[in-house]
């Protein structure tokens, strides 16, 4: 077992680690730990074992077995609480980020229509210039034009038509980017709406 538990010097100065390289800081343990203690550092996974209490007056001594048990259990409890709180905060933030992402893909917003319009403008040359092979371009461009009528949301596109084989890198890149973004939005939506 190893733990580090610091009461610190009042609110926001507490720190905890338990059987981990992760550490949670900026906590207030002043109501939980007696003010005579500053911090506890224990690690029996190394030789020689580390066993140290720093008191608020700056003196040090080894932990007793009762203190190892008591403050080890407290460190485990506080670490678990901090870890859970951080994960919950991360999940809340991730959900907010995902909701912001989804807003652009649950309907045909101006920004999303720009992707579609860019695909059309980048492929204009294939139907306007006679020296380029235009095989399949009219059909593909019609598919792109019809997307908002066929699907009420970009994330609902379930049948993708690849650009013709002679598409330049720019057309292929914008198409792939658009497809990946729509498919990602669908995965995010399905994650929250199983």
C-alpha positions as CSV (number, residue, x, y, z in Angstrom):
1,X,0.0,0.0,0.0
2,X,1.1,3.5,-0.7
3,X,-0.6,6.8,0.0
4,X,0.2,10.5,0.4
5,X,-2.3,12.6,2.3
6,X,-1.7,16.3,2.9
7,X,-4.0,18.3,5.1
8,X,-2.1,21.4,4.1
9,X,-2.6,24.9,5.4
10,X,-6.3,25.4,5.1
11,X,-8.8,25.3,2.2
12,X,-7.5,24.4,-1.2
13,X,-4.2,23.1,0.1
14,X,-5.1,19.5,0.6
15,X,-3.8,16.7,-1.6
16,X,-4.3,12.9,-1.8
17,X,-2.9,9.9,-3.6
18,X,-3.7,6.2,-3.0
19,X,-2.0,3.3,-4.7
20,X,-1.6,5.4,-7.8
21,X,0.6,7.8,-9.6
22,X,-2.4,10.1,-9.9
23,X,-2.7,12.8,-7.4
24,X,-5.7,15.1,-6.6
25,X,-4.8,18.5,-5.4
26,X,-6.6,21.7,-4.2
27,X,-8.9,20.0,-1.8
28,X,-9.9,21.2,1.7
29,X,-9.2,18.5,4.3
30,X,-9.0,21.0,7.2
31,X,-12.3,19.8,8.6
32,X,-11.3,16.1,8.3
33,X,-7.7,16.0,9.5
34,X,-6.6,17.4,12.8
35,X,-4.7,20.7,12.5
36,X,-1.6,19.2,14.2
37,X,-0.9,17.1,11.1
38,X,0.5,18.6,7.8
39,X,0.9,15.4,5.7
40,X,1.3,11.7,5.7
41,X,3.6,9.8,3.3
42,X,3.6,6.0,3.4
43,X,4.8,3.4,0.9
44,X,5.6,-0.2,1.8
45,X,6.1,-1.1,-1.9
46,X,9.7,0.1,-1.7
47,X,12.6,-1.0,0.5
48,X,13.1,0.5,2.9
49,X,9.5,1.4,3.3
50,X,8.6,5.1,3.5
51,X,6.7,6.0,6.7
52,X,6.6,9.7,7.5
53,X,4.2,12.1,9.2
54,X,5.0,15.8,9.0
55,X,3.4,17.7,11.8
56,X,2.2,21.3,11.4
57,X,5.2,22.5,13.5
58,X,7.6,21.0,10.9
59,X,8.7,18.0,12.9
60,X,8.7,14.5,11.4
61,X,8.1,11.0,12.7
62,X,7.2,7.5,11.5
63,X,3.6,6.4,11.3
64,X,2.3,3.9,13.9
65,X,0.4,0.9,12.6
66,X,-2.9,2.4,13.8
67,X,-2.1,5.6,11.8
68,X,-1.2,3.6,8.8
69,X,-4.6,1.8,9.0
70,X,-6.6,4.9,9.9
71,X,-5.0,7.4,7.5
72,X,-4.5,4.8,4.7
73,X,-8.3,4.1,4.9
74,X,-9.0,7.9,4.9
75,X,-6.6,8.4,1.9
76,X,-8.4,5.6,0.0
77,X,-11.8,7.1,0.7
78,X,-10.7,10.7,-0.2
79,X,-8.9,9.5,-3.3
80,X,-11.9,7.5,-4.5
81,X,-14.2,10.5,-3.9
82,X,-11.8,12.8,-5.8
83,X,-11.4,10.4,-8.7
84,X,-15.2,9.9,-9.0
85,X,-15.8,13.7,-8.9
86,X,-13.1,14.3,-11.6
87,X,-14.6,11.6,-13.8
88,X,-18.1,13.0,-13.4
89,X,-16.9,16.4,-14.3
90,X,-15.1,15.0,-17.4
91,X,-18.2,13.2,-18.4
92,X,-20.3,16.3,-18.0
93,X,-17.8,18.3,-20.1
94,X,-17.7,15.6,-22.7
95,X,-21.4,15.6,-22.9
96,X,-21.5,19.3,-23.4
97,X,-18.8,19.1,-26.1
98,X,-20.7,16.3,-27.8
99,X,-24.0,18.2,-27.7
100,X,-22.2,21.2,-29.3
101,X,-20.8,18.9,-32.0
102,X,-24.2,17.3,-32.6
103,X,-26.0,20.7,-33.1
104,X,-24.3,21.0,-36.5
105,X,-25.4,17.6,-37.6
106,X,-29.0,17.2,-36.4
107,X,-30.2,19.6,-39.2
108,X,-28.8,21.1,-42.3
109,X,-27.2,24.2,-40.9
110,X,-25.5,26.9,-43.0
111,X,-22.1,25.5,-42.1
112,X,-23.0,22.0,-43.0
113,X,-24.5,23.1,-46.3
114,X,-21.2,24.8,-47.1
115,X,-19.5,21.3,-47.0
116,X,-22.0,20.1,-49.6
117,X,-21.7,23.3,-51.7
118,X,-17.9,23.0,-51.6
119,X,-18.2,19.5,-53.0
120,X,-20.2,20.8,-55.8
121,X,-18.0,23.8,-56.6
122,X,-14.8,21.6,-56.4
123,X,-16.3,19.2,-58.9
124,X,-17.6,21.8,-61.3
125,X,-14.5,21.4,-63.6
126,X,-15.4,17.7,-64.2
127,X,-18.7,18.7,-66.0
128,X,-17.6,22.1,-67.4
129,X,-14.2,21.2,-69.0
130,X,-14.5,19.0,-72.1
131,X,-10.9,17.7,-71.7
132,X,-11.7,16.0,-68.3
133,X,-13.4,12.6,-68.2
134,X,-16.8,13.4,-66.8
135,X,-18.0,9.8,-66.4
136,X,-20.2,9.5,-63.3
137,X,-19.9,13.1,-62.2
138,X,-23.4,14.2,-63.1
139,X,-24.9,11.3,-61.1
140,X,-22.6,11.9,-58.2
141,X,-23.2,15.6,-58.1
142,X,-26.9,15.0,-58.2
143,X,-26.5,12.7,-55.2
144,X,-24.7,15.5,-53.4
145,X,-27.4,18.1,-54.4
146,X,-30.2,15.8,-53.2
147,X,-28.7,15.1,-49.7
148,X,-30.8,17.7,-47.8
149,X,-34.0,16.4,-49.5
150,X,-33.2,12.7,-48.9
151,X,-32.0,13.0,-45.3
152,X,-33.5,15.5,-42.8
153,X,-30.1,15.6,-41.0
154,X,-26.5,15.0,-42.1
155,X,-25.9,12.4,-39.4
156,X,-28.8,10.3,-40.9
157,X,-27.0,9.8,-44.2
158,X,-26.8,6.0,-44.3
159,X,-25.8,5.5,-47.9
160,X,-22.6,7.2,-49.1
161,X,-21.7,7.4,-52.8
162,X,-17.9,7.8,-53.4
163,X,-16.8,10.4,-55.9
164,X,-15.8,9.0,-59.3
165,X,-12.4,7.4,-59.5
166,X,-10.7,10.4,-61.2
167,X,-11.6,12.8,-58.4
168,X,-8.7,15.1,-57.5
169,X,-7.3,15.0,-54.0
170,X,-9.2,18.1,-52.9
171,X,-12.6,16.6,-53.8
172,X,-11.7,13.3,-52.1
173,X,-10.4,15.1,-49.0
174,X,-13.5,17.3,-48.5
175,X,-15.8,14.3,-49.2
176,X,-14.0,12.1,-46.7
177,X,-13.9,14.9,-44.1
178,X,-17.7,15.5,-44.5
179,X,-18.4,11.7,-44.4
180,X,-16.3,11.2,-41.2
181,X,-17.9,14.1,-39.5
182,X,-21.4,12.9,-40.2
183,X,-20.6,9.3,-39.2
184,X,-19.0,10.6,-36.0
185,X,-22.1,12.6,-35.2
186,X,-24.2,9.5,-35.7
187,X,-22.0,7.5,-33.3
188,X,-22.2,10.3,-30.7
189,X,-26.0,10.5,-31.0
190,X,-26.3,6.7,-30.7
191,X,-24.0,6.7,-27.6
192,X,-26.5,9.0,-25.8
193,X,-29.6,7.5,-27.3
194,X,-29.1,3.7,-27.4
